[in-house]
Structures are given as structure tokens and as C-alpha cells.
Amino acid sequence: ISGMTDDKKSLKIVGIERAARIVLAVHAGDDACITSAELITSMISTSQKSPAAREMLVCMECRQIRDLFNQRWKLVNDKVSGITTKIVNFESVALRQMVHRMALELANHADALQHTPSILVVADPTFAKEFLRAAISIIQVSGETLPEYWVAIENPQEGAEFMESYPAVCLVAKINFFVSHSSLAPIASDLSERHFDFAIVKQRTESATIHLASRVIDSPIFTVERAEAIVTEPMKARLQEDDRLRVSSLFELGLKSPEFGDDTLELAARANHEAYLSDLPPDQKAHSTEWLDLPENLKESNRLAVLHRTIKQAMWKRFSQSETESLLEHLSISEHQRWMGEKAMDGWRYADIAIQNRMRRLHPSLVSWKKLEDKEQNKDRLQVKKALGLLEEK
């Protein structure tokens, strides 16, 4: 579209009413996307030129705004206009894919059952926060041993605000914030002689990201198994292959979503939810929610559970012949840590109450494995056995 996307004339010139699918990703930000979406909806809902099947994908960067608008935006919940509006975010989908890949590599580590995952993050604050959200929910392969994250920040207040926003995160990860700039020069004393499984690097430009990632893997101060250089679009420069440097495009990974034709994870997540519903007693099933009406955060919960299932299966395949019983317990603890990670990154906290309080995001099971009640531990053990195919599904 040449011109402003909130200008009716510009939209008419390109024939927006004839579009069967519209993807709104306005560089001006989330507010511009919202304004444009409202205008386009008013245009195509009254147009005689519009096709019968109409879908609009609205890209929003801010997670809090996405969560709010998924619940309250009339366009998302409109059943009358015939326009299906979905809020999407390439970065969240891409990070979920990337972190899952990292977790699988850690699960196949020769010493995975004793290994402490350690990850360095050098990126802008918004991206670093989104990465931590995905990683803490998925990279749970070490039982009660907490994964360690070293996160570069420019302002000490950033670390304090993060820990204040997610008070339960200390149950599932050790997060070390250190003041640094992209040059990495000021952080020698913080990271001296440390070893990292991964370094996550994202800068403003492709060249700056590749340059910094290369400096990280060649650092004389610390060692890194692999640097993940995160770029927005597909790489323009052709680089020589290097096993220690992997370049990931948010755009390419972000396409692995049902909105763009990849239904693999979505179908598995839906099946996971339907299996949960089938196990409910009749009195609870009557008040349950079908997949299509499920809030987005609960759909995402099912997606994360399905992804972690493949991680458990990878560890079982590699280690079960020698350590069957201890491995089952290790995976059960990791499942509890995964569940707590998901809750922690959604702002939940522990409370000594009989049942969870959804409105205040309080839960009595946000405790370490040793403090968890036996019946809750057994639920995790049951989930693990189901994931490994050791129990017959109903």
C-alpha cells in the first residue's frame, strides 16, 4: 500500500475490499495497526466486492496489548461481520520455535541429566524479555537444577523491574542481570571463565548482530558452545558455514504458524486439550470450554505442553535403557518446573490457599518439587507417562 494505512483513499486504490486475507504489520507501531484494522473492517464489511471468506491478521508487538485486545477487542470477538480477525506476533512464534530447538539439543546432551543449562543473552530489553518468557517455559530439562541465564542490561533498574513483575521466576531459573553495552567490553569481570551452552545475540542491524555474535564465540573471557544470531528478515549476506554460529530469522521462523499454513503444532495442541476434556468427570465437562472458545493464553499453554512432550520423548529415547525409574522421576520434576515456568512468566505467585485464584493469579502449587503434595506430584508423573506412551490414552 502506497501511503498511510489509515487513509481510506489509499486503501481503496489498492482494492482492499477484494482481499481474502489481510496481514497488518505497520511499522508505526501497535496503535497504527489498531487504527488501520478498524478502518479496513468498516470498509470491507459493507463492501459488495468482498469475498465470502475474509481473514485479517493484525500484528502487535507488545504482549500486554495483545493479551488485552484478545479479550476485549470487538473485532476479535465479532461473530456478525463475517471477518475473522486474529492478533499475531512473528517474534513470539519464532522464539517458541527457536527455544524448542535449543531445548531439544540440551535434552540430547551426553550429560543432560546432570547438566545445568547456561545461556547468555545480549539483546535489546524487549526482545530479551520475550526470549526469557519462551525459554523459561520450555527449557526445563534439568529436573530440580535450575537453568542459568546471564542477561545484559543497560540500566540496573531493568533487572529489578523484571524480577518484580515475575516474582515466582526464582523457582524455575537463576537469572543474573549485568550492566553492559553491545561492545561487551564492560562485562569481563562478570563473565570471566564462564561456560555457556548458548549465547543469544540481537542488535539493531544484521551486520551488527553477526559482528557481535562472532565476537562472543571468539571471546577470550568466556566460552560458548553456540551463538544464536537473531535477525529480523532472511539473511542477505552469505556466510561461510560455522557450527558455532547459527543465524535465525524471526520472519522465517514466524511463518511456522497456522495463520500461514503450518497447522502441525496447532492440531497437536487442540488434540491435547480435547484429551484433557475427555478425562474430565461429567459434572466438570458440562462447564468446560471447547478449543475454539478457549482464551489465547490457554491455547498457548497447550502448545507449550505439546512442545515439551517432544523434549521428554527425546530424553527418554536417549537415556531410558540405563536409568528408567530415575529418568521418569527426573522428567516428572521437569514437567512441574515447566508448568511453574509457564505460570511464573504469566505473573502468577504462590499463595497458601486451598484452590487457585485466577483473578489474582495465585496458586498453592507454585512450590518446589519437595514441597509439592503427593497427589500433585502424581499428576505430573501421570502426564509424563502419557507423553511417553507408557499409558493407554482413553
C-alpha positions, -999 to 999 in steps of 0.1 A, spaced: 0 0 0 15 33 -11 6 59 15 -9 57 50 -28 26 60 -52 47 80 -61 67 48 -93 54 32 -83 67 -2 -50 48 -2 -68 16 8 -94 20 -19 -68 25 -46 -52 -9 -39 -87 -26 -38 -86 -36 -1 -122 -47 -3 -113 -76 -27 -87 -91 -4 -95 -125 11 -66 -122 36 -50 -91 50 -19 -90 71 -14 -57 90 21 -51 102 25 -14 103 60 0 112 44 29 131 35 5 159 6 -12 176 -16 19 177 -13 23 139 -22 -13 134 -53 -10 156 -65 22 138 -59 6 104 -77 -26 114 -108 -7 125 -109 13 92 -104 -17 70 -131 -36 88 -156 -8 83 -147 -7 46 -148 -44 38 -178 -53 60 -200 -31 39 -184 -37 5 -202 -58 -21 -168 -67 -36 -155 -86 -6 -150 -124 -9 -171 -147 12 -141 -159 33 -123 -129 49 -95 -130 74 -74 -102 89 -42 -108 108 -31 -79 130 5 -80 141 11 -65 176 45 -63 193 35 -56 229 24 -88 247 3 -69 273 -16 -51 245 -21 -84 226 -34 -101 257 -58 -72 265 -71 -69 229 -76 -107 226 -100 -104 254 -117 -70 248 -114 -60 212 -147 -62 194 -130 -71 161 -116 -103 175 -148 -114 191 -171 -102 163 -194 -130 151 -216 -109 128 -194 -92 102 -180 -124 88 -145 -111 91 -122 -134 112 -97 -111 130 -66 -126 147 -38 -109 166 -5 -124 157 32 -118 165 60 -131 144 85 -127 173 66 -149 198 60 -177 173 97 -175 161 110 -176 197 89 -206 206 103 -225 176 139 -214 183 138 -222 221 122 -256 214 151 -264 191 176 -253 218 158 -274 244 159 -305 222 197 -300 218 201 -297 256 179 -328 260 203 -348 238 234 -336 257 255 -365 267 253 -354 303 218 -340 302 206 -355 335 233 -338 355 240 -308 332 230 -272 342 218 -253 311 235 -219 309 225 -192 284 239 -157 277 215 -131 264 228 -99 247 198 -81 231 175 -51 234 153 -52 265 120 -60 247 135 -89 228 154 -102 259 122 -103 279 103 -122 252 132 -146 249 132 -153 287 94 -158 286 98 -185 260 129 -201 274 118 -203 310 86 -220 298 103 -246 276 139 -251 286 131 -273 316 152 -304 311 174 -305 343 149 -315 370 154 -295 402 186 -280 389 177 -245 377 188 -233 343 210 -202 345 206 -170 324 230 -142 322 213 -112 307 230 -79 296 211 -47 305 220 -11 302 201 1 332 202 -18 366 165 -9 370 156 -32 342 166 -63 362 147 -51 393 115 -44 373 117 -79 357 120 -97 390 92 -76 405 69 -84 375 76 -121 378 82 -129 415 79 -167 410 106 -169 384 132 -177 411 116 -211 415 124 -221 379 155 -202 368 186 -184 381 186 -150 363 217 -129 366 215 -94 352 247 -75 345 252 -40 332 267 -39 297 266 -23 263 268 -41 230 306 -38 229 308 -64 257 339 -45 270 325 -38 305 315 -73 313 348 -91 316 346 -94 354 310 -107 353 315 -135 329 352 -144 334 358 -181 328 321 -190 325 308 -215 300 276 -211 281 256 -236 261 241 -208 240 246 -171 235 215 -152 222 226 -121 203 203 -95 186 213 -60 177 196 -32 156 211 -44 123 220 -77 106 257 -67 103 259 -56 139 243 -88 151 267 -110 131 297 -90 143 288 -92 180 279 -129 177 313 -136 161 330 -117 190 310 -137 215 321 -171 201 357 -160 199 358 -144 234 390 -149 254 369 -142 286 343 -170 285 334 -200 263 302 -205 242 291 -238 226 269 -219 200 259 -183 193 224 -177 180 225 -146 159 189 -133 156 180 -112 126 145 -99 116 144 -108 79 160 -136 60 198 -132 58 210 -110 29 247 -118 34 260 -153 26 283 -165 53 307 -195 55 292 -223 75 302 -224 111 288 -249 136 293 -225 164 273 -196 148 237 -201 138 217 -173 122 179 -174 128 154 -152 110 124 -142 130 104 -138 98 111 -173 86 105 -190 120 75 -168 125 58 -183 94 56 -217 112 21 -209 125 -14 -219 115 -21 -184 101 4 -191 74 -4 -227 67 16 -247 92 -10 -264 114 12 -291 129 15 -276 164 -20 -262 164 -36 -296 157 -15 -313 183 -24 -286 209 -60 -290 201 -58 -327 204 -41 -322 238 -69 -301 250 -96 -325 238 -78 -353 255 -79 -333 287 -117 -327 283 -124 -364 277 -108 -372 311 -130 -348 330 -158 -362 351 -193 -354 337 -201 -326 361 -169 -307 351 -172 -315 314 -206 -297 313 -188 -264 323 -157 -269 301 -146 -248 272 -141 -262 237 -109 -253 218 -124 -226 195 -137 -207 225 -106 -211 246 -87 -179 256 -55 -174 237 -33 -179 268 -48 -213 274 -43 -223 238 -7 -212 242 -5 -234 273 -15 -264 253 11 -255 226 38 -254 252 28 -287 267 29 -304 233 63 -289 226 77 -301 259 63 -336 252 87 -340 223 116 -329 246 106 -356 272 104 -382 244 139 -372 232 154 -377 267 135 -410 271 148 -423 239 184 -414 248 186 -424 285 158 -449 293 177 -481 288 200 -474 317 181 -451 341 144 -459 337 130 -452 372 152 -422 380 146 -408 345 108 -410 350 112 -390 382 136 -365 366 111 -359 338 82 -356 363 102 -329 381 110 -312 348 73 -312 340 65 -295 372 92 -269 365 78 -264 330 43 -258 344 57 -234 371 78 -216 344 47 -210 323 28 -197 353 57 -176 366 60 -159 332 23 -151 332 27 -133 365 14 -159 389 25 -161 425 24 -187 454 -3 -184 480 -12 -207 509 -48 -212 497 -70 -242 491 -76 -237 454 -61 -213 428 -74 -178 424 -74 -169 386 -83 -133 391 -54 -126 414 -31 -152 397 -24 -171 430 -17 -208 431 -9 -231 460 13 -255 438 39 -229 429 64 -246 452 95 -267 448 90 -304 440 100 -314 475 72 -292 490 46 -303 464 18 -325 477 20 -362 467 -13 -360 447 1 -331 427 34 -350 421 14 -380 409 -4 -358 384 30 -348 369 41 -385 369 9 -394 350 14 -366 325 50 -379 318 39 -415 313 11 -404 289 36 -383 270 60 -413 266 32 -436 256 35 -457 287 -2 -455 294 -31 -461 271 -50 -430 262 -88 -431 265 
